[in-house]
Amino acid sequence: MTNTSAKPAPSPASLSNSNPPARMTTGQAVVSSLLAHGIDTIYALPGVHNDHFFDALYGAGNSVRVLHSRHEQGCAYMALGAALATGKPQVYCVVPGPGLLNTGAALLNAYSTNAPVLALIGQIPQSAIGRDLGHLHEIRDQAGIIARLVDHSARIPRAADAPRMVAAAVQSMFTDRPGPAALEVGMDVWGRTEPVAEMGPLPAFQPPIDEDAVAAGAKLLGAAKNPMIICGGGAQDASPEVTELSAMLQAPVAGYRRGRGVLDSRDPLSITLPLCHAMWPEVDVVVSVGSRLQQQLTVWGTDKNLKVIRIDADPDEPERACKPDVALIGDAAPILRALLKALPAHNAKRASRKEEMEERQAKMRKRLEVLVPQLAILEAIRAELPEDGIFVDEVTQIGFAARLTMPVYKPRTFISPGYQDNLGWGFATALGVQDARRDVPVLSISGDGGFLYTASELASAVRHNIPLVTVVFNNNAYGNVKLIQQEWYGGRTIASDLVNPDFVKFADSFGAATERVENPDELRAALRRGFNRRTGPTLIEMPVGPMPSPWDFIMMPRVRG
């Protein structure tokens, strides 16, 4: 298997270590290397292909936490949630073949959300790979499958190579386009012993900031009459810089799924998707920070009067939709600091837009009142979830409304699946969020359809004392599917009605705390009790009826060009 990324090779000096090589198994070498990178938690489901690795984890004692799940997708989603909540590398480990494929949706989400997830995937005996001999869990071209889900992948052939390859994999997750990496290890390789020279982390490569492009961007922004900033997931660690740029330009800052919380929602300049669409025809310069701008440029439209400035970690990203006027490649925070330094020399005198934006916000809130059932629930949630508490989105009517209306105050406190937007990702992902952030309350929302994708992980939550609070909104249907069929296909509904368990009894049987509520006031009280309960999971079931469609505020028409 080849390394599929084009990262700079580590220098020989960076691979050396003053300590003499110690004899280790490959499993021990990988564990030691993970610890050297500050990784002390592994989400995993064991199996015979990885037995020597788990023996090495046992030998590491309290140095490593192993959280085992009830399904491979559970451990991969947990690693994803931990990565999205912290921005730090997280690891999961599963067997090859079916084990790998069961984690495919989570790994795909890690790629699309640029999450630093390292997948450790077992393999059949090394000498048998590619021979189609029918080994347990053998799959044709497993390496090729993995390579299409990550930017960096490789197979560790021996113990002595493990430290270098782990370091290169972690380095890749923060170089150029951030995202997941994967390492395969043959079942007969894990236990082989040889001298191993340990090594520490490698620095992530960051391209030098293009000062000419910074100057060009500063001139465009300085002369702009109606600038706008649009944030995606790549802006989450640049909140102070975005906030300062917004104030300097009096520019609205838009966030939808992955960009929520970069600018505090209490700031009048903080807007969500519907107001962004309403203001789009007026924008003369847009700054995209870690966002694909897919909806704005390809759906809402563009014209010769709109100037585009792209800030992206991926050098291939800026020109995908259309060629920008200025492209700045690298980490958002230092690029924005350079832009902030250059801008005052060009910036026009700007009056406060506070009153204007408050008026626009009020008008949009009035329009959004058609979503009253969802809004009442979200108001109850926001009233009880602390400012630094974390909300984990899901593909459900409450989730769609939350992306449009729920106030978000801090970065990395609104966790959303981005463009994959796959049903069923939320609960297990939220378990990883709460495990990694045990210092704050975490709320997972699910519909009855999405929750049952990974509901068995209630056992993992109880086993590992994960104090996640989960609300299941139960309408006995794939509610979004049914709504679309009713509205767009003349009421011809098919394959959308569901038969559910009693969710309270179901969760109670695992040993979770449970409640059933009937209205937003009862929900608020139950949430308060749940957030105060820190020894294990809480499930709250809330039966709901049909809800008004949010799609008029999401699938909005072309307004330029």
GUTORRO-343215 format. One record per residue (C-alpha): residue in three letters; x, y, z. Coordinates in steps of 0.1 Angstrom, whole numbers, padded with zeros to 4 digits, always signed. Layout:
N
ALAXYZ
...
//
This chain:
561
MET+0000+0000+0000
THR+0014+0034-0009
ASN+0012+0067+0009
THR-0015+0085-0010
SER-0006+0120+0002
ALA+0020+0144-0012
LYS+0034+0155+0021
PRO+0071+0165+0026
ALA+0092+0136+0037
PRO+0106+0138+0072
SER+0143+0147+0074
PRO+0167+0120+0087
ALA+0175+0143+0116
SER+0139+0143+0127
LEU+0138+0105+0127
SER+0167+0101+0151
ASN+0165+0095+0188
SER+0192+0097+0214
ASN+0179+0067+0233
PRO+0193+0033+0221
PRO+0167+0011+0203
ALA+0146-0012+0226
ARG+0132-0045+0215
MET+0094-0041+0209
THR+0066-0058+0191
THR+0050-0038+0164
GLY+0020-0034+0187
GLN+0042-0020+0214
ALA+0059+0003+0190
VAL+0026+0017+0178
VAL+0013+0022+0214
SER+0046+0040+0223
SER+0043+0062+0192
LEU+0007+0072+0199
LEU+0017+0081+0235
ALA+0046+0102+0221
HIS+0020+0122+0201
GLY-0001+0128+0232
ILE-0028+0102+0222
ASP-0039+0083+0253
THR-0074+0071+0242
ILE-0083+0045+0216
TYR-0119+0038+0205
ALA-0119+0002+0195
LEU-0136-0031+0189
PRO-0111-0060+0193
GLY-0108-0091+0171
VAL-0083-0118+0163
HIS-0064-0098+0136
ASN-0054-0072+0162
ASP-0049-0094+0193
HIS-0012-0086+0197
PHE-0020-0049+0195
PHE-0046-0052+0223
ASP-0021-0072+0243
ALA+0003-0042+0239
LEU-0025-0019+0251
TYR-0030-0041+0281
GLY+0007-0039+0288
ALA+0006-0001+0287
GLY-0017-0001+0318
ASN-0032+0032+0328
SER-0012+0051+0302
VAL-0039+0043+0276
ARG-0077+0043+0278
VAL-0094+0018+0256
LEU-0131+0025+0251
HIS-0147-0005+0234
SER-0179-0002+0215
ARG-0207-0026+0205
HIS-0203-0021+0168
GLU-0173-0009+0146
GLN-0193+0021+0134
GLY-0197+0031+0171
CYS-0160+0033+0178
ALA-0152+0052+0146
TYR-0180+0077+0152
MET-0167+0082+0188
ALA-0132+0090+0175
LEU-0148+0114+0150
GLY-0168+0132+0177
ALA-0137+0135+0199
ALA-0117+0149+0170
LEU-0144+0175+0161
ALA-0148+0186+0197
THR-0111+0191+0204
GLY-0093+0195+0170
LYS-0068+0170+0183
PRO-0059+0136+0167
GLN-0080+0107+0178
VAL-0076+0070+0171
TYR-0099+0040+0165
CYS-0089+0004+0158
VAL-0109-0024+0141
VAL-0104-0056+0122
PRO-0101-0057+0084
GLY-0128-0064+0059
PRO-0162-0062+0076
GLY-0147-0042+0104
LEU-0133-0016+0081
LEU-0164-0014+0060
ASN-0186-0009+0091
THR-0165+0022+0099
GLY-0168+0035+0063
ALA-0195+0062+0070
ALA-0176+0076+0100
LEU-0144+0077+0080
LEU-0161+0094+0051
ASN-0175+0120+0076
ALA-0140+0125+0090
TYR-0128+0132+0055
SER-0156+0156+0047
THR-0153+0175+0080
ASN-0115+0176+0079
ALA-0113+0157+0113
PRO-0079+0144+0125
VAL-0089+0107+0129
LEU-0063+0080+0126
ALA-0078+0046+0117
LEU-0057+0016+0127
ILE-0070-0013+0105
GLY-0060-0049+0109
GLN-0050-0071+0079
ILE-0047-0108+0070
PRO-0012-0123+0072
GLN+0012-0100+0053
SER+0024-0127+0029
ALA-0012-0136+0019
ILE-0023-0100+0010
GLY-0036-0099-0026
ARG-0036-0136-0032
ASP-0074-0142-0027
LEU-0068-0173-0005
GLY-0100-0168+0015
HIS-0085-0157+0048
LEU-0109-0146+0076
HIS-0121-0110+0067
GLU-0100-0109+0035
ILE-0112-0083+0011
ARG-0099-0075-0023
ASP-0077-0044-0024
GLN-0084-0032+0011
ALA-0056-0007+0006
GLY-0074+0008-0024
ILE-0107+0011-0005
ILE-0089+0029+0024
ALA-0071+0052+0000
ARG-0104+0066-0013
LEU-0115+0076+0022
VAL-0084+0094+0035
ASP-0056+0116+0023
HIS-0028+0095+0038
SER-0026+0057+0041
ALA+0001+0032+0044
ARG+0008-0004+0057
ILE+0033-0009+0085
PRO+0056-0038+0074
ARG+0076-0042+0106
ALA+0081-0029+0141
ALA+0111-0007+0133
ASP+0090+0013+0108
ALA+0061+0019+0132
PRO+0073+0051+0149
ARG+0082+0068+0116
MET+0049+0058+0100
VAL+0028+0068+0129
ALA+0045+0102+0130
ALA+0040+0107+0093
ALA+0003+0098+0095
VAL-0003+0123+0124
GLN+0017+0149+0105
SER-0004+0144+0074
MET-0036+0152+0093
PHE-0025+0188+0099
THR-0006+0194+0066
ASP-0023+0209+0036
ARG-0059+0197+0037
PRO-0066+0185+0073
GLY-0083+0152+0076
PRO-0081+0115+0085
ALA-0053+0090+0079
ALA-0051+0052+0081
LEU-0025+0026+0088
GLU-0029-0011+0081
VAL-0010-0038+0100
GLY-0009-0075+0091
MET-0021-0099+0119
ASP+0013-0116+0119
VAL+0032-0083+0120
TRP+0016-0069+0152
GLY+0035-0095+0174
ARG+0069-0095+0156
THR+0098-0082+0178
GLU+0129-0062+0168
PRO+0149-0032+0180
VAL+0128+0000+0176
ALA+0142+0035+0177
GLU+0114+0058+0191
MET+0107+0092+0177
GLY+0086+0122+0186
PRO+0061+0142+0165
LEU+0070+0158+0132
PRO+0061+0194+0126
ALA+0031+0200+0103
PHE+0042+0218+0071
GLN+0026+0252+0066
PRO+0032+0271+0034
PRO+0046+0306+0038
ILE+0019+0333+0037
ASP+0017+0350+0003
GLU+0022+0387+0013
ASP+0013+0399-0022
ALA-0020+0381-0020
VAL-0026+0395+0015
ALA-0020+0430+0002
ALA-0044+0424-0027
GLY-0070+0411-0003
ALA-0066+0440+0020
LYS-0071+0465-0009
LEU-0102+0447-0020
LEU-0117+0446+0015
GLY-0107+0482+0023
ALA-0126+0495-0007
ALA-0156+0472-0002
LYS-0190+0488+0004
ASN-0208+0456+0015
PRO-0183+0429+0025
MET-0193+0396+0040
ILE-0174+0368+0057
ILE-0186+0332+0053
CYS-0172+0306+0077
GLY-0169+0269+0074
GLY-0153+0243+0097
GLY-0119+0256+0088
ALA-0126+0288+0107
GLN-0134+0271+0141
ASP-0099+0278+0154
ALA-0098+0314+0141
SER-0127+0328+0161
PRO-0107+0358+0176
GLU-0094+0368+0142
VAL-0127+0365+0124
THR-0144+0385+0152
GLU-0118+0413+0148
LEU-0120+0413+0110
SER-0158+0415+0112
ALA-0157+0445+0136
MET-0130+0463+0115
LEU-0151+0459+0083
GLN-0185+0459+0099
ALA-0190+0428+0078
PRO-0217+0402+0086
VAL-0203+0367+0094
ALA-0224+0338+0081
GLY-0222+0302+0094
TYR-0245+0273+0086
ARG-0235+0238+0097
ARG-0198+0237+0104
GLY-0193+0274+0107
ARG-0217+0281+0136
GLY-0201+0296+0167
VAL-0171+0313+0151
LEU-0187+0346+0157
ASP-0209+0347+0189
SER-0246+0347+0179
ARG-0252+0377+0202
ASP-0232+0399+0179
PRO-0257+0416+0155
LEU-0232+0409+0127
SER-0236+0371+0132
ILE-0260+0357+0106
THR-0272+0323+0095
LEU-0281+0309+0061
PRO-0315+0326+0054
LEU-0302+0361+0062
CYS-0270+0354+0043
HIS-0291+0345+0012
ALA-0312+0377+0016
MET-0281+0398+0017
TRP-0262+0379-0010
PRO-0272+0402-0039
GLU-0257+0432-0021
VAL-0223+0417-0013
ASP-0194+0432-0033
VAL-0165+0413-0016
VAL-0169+0380+0001
VAL-0142+0364+0023
SER-0145+0326+0026
VAL-0127+0312+0057
GLY-0124+0274+0056
SER-0156+0271+0036
ARG-0163+0255+0002
LEU-0188+0283-0007
GLN-0206+0256-0026
GLN-0241+0269-0021
GLN-0233+0306-0025
LEU-0213+0303-0057
THR-0230+0274-0075
VAL-0266+0278-0064
TRP-0272+0314-0053
GLY-0250+0327-0081
THR-0222+0352-0089
ASP-0215+0380-0113
LYS-0187+0404-0123
ASN-0196+0428-0094
LEU-0187+0402-0068
LYS-0150+0398-0057
VAL-0141+0366-0040
ILE-0113+0360-0014
ARG-0106+0324-0005
ILE-0087+0313+0026
ASP-0082+0275+0024
ALA-0058+0250+0038
ASP-0062+0228+0007
PRO-0043+0244-0023
ASP-0067+0227-0047
GLU-0099+0241-0031
PRO-0101+0277-0041
GLU-0107+0271-0078
ARG-0132+0242-0076
ALA-0163+0263-0080
CYS-0148+0294-0097
LYS-0115+0312-0099
PRO-0113+0336-0069
ASP-0098+0371-0071
VAL-0075+0363-0042
ALA-0064+0329-0029
LEU-0046+0325+0004
ILE-0034+0290+0013
GLY-0027+0278+0048
ASP-0041+0278+0083
ALA-0068+0305+0087
ALA-0057+0321+0119
PRO-0022+0333+0109
ILE-0035+0344+0074
LEU-0062+0364+0090
ARG-0037+0380+0114
ALA-0017+0391+0084
LEU-0048+0405+0067
LEU-0057+0423+0099
LYS-0023+0439+0100
ALA-0024+0450+0063
LEU-0061+0462+0063
PRO-0059+0495+0082
ALA-0038+0511+0056
HIS-0066+0506+0030
ASN-0098+0504+0050
ALA-0125+0530+0044
LYS-0140+0548+0074
ARG-0170+0527+0084
ALA-0201+0535+0105
SER-0215+0510+0129
ARG-0241+0486+0113
LYS-0255+0476+0146
GLU-0290+0492+0142
GLU-0292+0480+0106
MET-0283+0445+0114
GLU-0306+0443+0144
GLU-0334+0454+0121
ARG-0325+0428+0095
GLN-0323+0401+0122
ALA-0357+0410+0136
LYS-0373+0408+0102
MET-0357+0374+0096
ARG-0368+0361+0130
LYS-0403+0371+0120
ARG-0401+0351+0088
LEU-0387+0321+0107
GLU-0417+0321+0131
VAL-0434+0295+0108
LEU-0411+0270+0125
VAL-0427+0276+0159
PRO-0427+0240+0171
GLN-0390+0236+0165
LEU-0382+0270+0178
ALA-0400+0263+0212
ILE-0379+0232+0216
LEU-0347+0249+0207
GLU-0354+0278+0231
ALA-0358+0252+0259
ILE-0325+0236+0249
ARG-0306+0269+0247
ALA-0320+0280+0281
GLU-0305+0249+0298
LEU-0273+0242+0278
PRO-0245+0263+0292
GLU-0227+0287+0269
ASP-0197+0263+0266
GLY-0220+0232+0264
ILE-0219+0213+0232
PHE-0248+0206+0209
VAL-0245+0177+0185
ASP-0266+0181+0154
GLU-0284+0152+0136
VAL-0305+0148+0104
THR-0338+0156+0120
GLN-0364+0184+0119
ILE-0350+0199+0151
GLY-0315+0197+0137
PHE-0324+0215+0105
ALA-0340+0243+0125
ALA-0310+0245+0149
ARG-0287+0252+0120
LEU-0309+0282+0111
THR-0320+0296+0144
MET-0302+0283+0175
PRO-0278+0308+0191
VAL-0243+0295+0193
TYR-0218+0314+0215
LYS-0184+0296+0212
PRO-0163+0277+0186
ARG-0166+0239+0186
THR-0199+0239+0205
PHE-0221+0231+0175
ILE-0210+0198+0160
SER-0225+0191+0126
PRO-0219+0165+0099
GLY-0212+0189+0071
TYR-0220+0180+0035
GLN-0223+0142+0041
ASP-0253+0150+0064
ASN-0259+0113+0069
LEU-0288+0100+0090
GLY-0277+0082+0122
TRP-0243+0097+0127
GLY-0253+0118+0158
PHE-0256+0096+0189
ALA-0224+0077+0187
THR-0205+0108+0175
ALA-0219+0127+0205
LEU-0206+0099+0228
GLY-0171+0107+0215
VAL-0177+0144+0220
GLN-0188+0139+0256
ASP-0159+0115+0263
ALA-0133+0139+0251
ARG-0150+0169+0268
ARG-0161+0155+0301
ASP-0157+0190+0315
VAL-0188+0204+0299
PRO-0224+0191+0293
VAL-0230+0177+0258
LEU-0265+0173+0242
SER-0273+0148+0214
ILE-0305+0152+0195
SER-0319+0125+0173
GLY-0351+0115+0156
ASP-0364+0080+0163
GLY-0352+0069+0129
GLY-0316+0082+0133
PHE-0312+0071+0169
LEU-0317+0034+0162
TYR-0287+0034+0139
THR-0263+0033+0169
ALA-0287+0029+0198
SER-0268-0002+0210
GLU-0240+0021+0220
LEU-0261+0029+0251
ALA-0243-0001+0264
SER-0209+0016+0258
ALA-0221+0048+0274
VAL-0231+0029+0306
ARG-0200+0007+0305
HIS-0177+0038+0303
ASN-0198+0062+0324
ILE-0202+0087+0296
PRO-0226+0114+0309
LEU-0242+0123+0276
VAL-0277+0136+0275
THR-0297+0125+0245
VAL-0331+0136+0234
VAL-0350+0114+0210
PHE-0378+0131+0191
ASN-0403+0104+0183
ASN-0428+0108+0155
ASN-0428+0071+0144
ALA-0414+0080+0110
TYR-0385+0089+0089
GLY-0399+0124+0094
ASN-0380+0143+0068
VAL-0385+0116+0041
LYS-0422+0116+0049
LEU-0425+0154+0048
ILE-0408+0156+0014
GLN-0431+0128+0000
GLN-0462+0146+0013
GLU-0451+0180+0000
TRP-0434+0172-0033
TYR-0450+0139-0044
GLY-0487+0145-0037
GLY-0488+0127-0004
ARG-0476+0094-0019
THR-0457+0082+0011
ILE-0437+0050+0010
ALA-0412+0033+0033
SER-0413+0062+0058
ASP-0435+0049+0087
LEU-0418+0032+0116
VAL-0425+0009+0145
ASN-0404+0018+0175
PRO-0396+0003+0209
ASP-0406+0021+0240
PHE-0375+0043+0241
VAL-0377+0049+0279
LYS-0379+0012+0287
PHE-0352+0005+0261
ALA-0327+0029+0276
ASP-0337+0019+0311
SER-0328-0017+0303
PHE-0292-0007+0297
GLY-0290+0011+0330
ALA-0293+0047+0316
ALA-0313+0074+0334
THR-0345+0080+0315
GLU-0374+0105+0312
ARG-0404+0111+0289
VAL-0416+0146+0283
GLU-0446+0160+0265
ASN-0438+0197+0259
PRO-0409+0222+0259
ASP-0413+0232+0296
GLU-0410+0196+0307
LEU-0381+0191+0283
ARG-0363+0221+0299
ALA-0367+0206+0334
ALA-0355+0172+0322
LEU-0325+0187+0305
ARG-0315+0205+0338
ARG-0317+0172+0357
GLY-0298+0154+0329
PHE-0269+0179+0328
ASN-0265+0177+0365
ARG-0263+0139+0363
ARG-0226+0133+0356
THR-0221+0096+0364
GLY-0237+0081+0332
PRO-0260+0087+0302
THR-0295+0101+0302
LEU-0321+0095+0275
ILE-0351+0118+0272
GLU-0379+0107+0248
MET-0402+0135+0235
PRO-0431+0124+0213
VAL-0437+0149+0185
GLY-0462+0154+0157
PRO-0457+0168+0122
MET-0436+0199+0120
PRO-0435+0227+0094
SER-0409+0223+0066
PRO-0376+0241+0070
TRP-0367+0237+0033
ASP-0378+0272+0022
PHE-0349+0285+0043
ILE-0323+0259+0032
MET-0329+0252-0005
MET-0331+0289-0016
PRO-0330+0301-0052
ARG-0305+0319-0074
VAL-0303+0356-0067
ARG-0273+0367-0087
GLY-0261+0364-0122
//
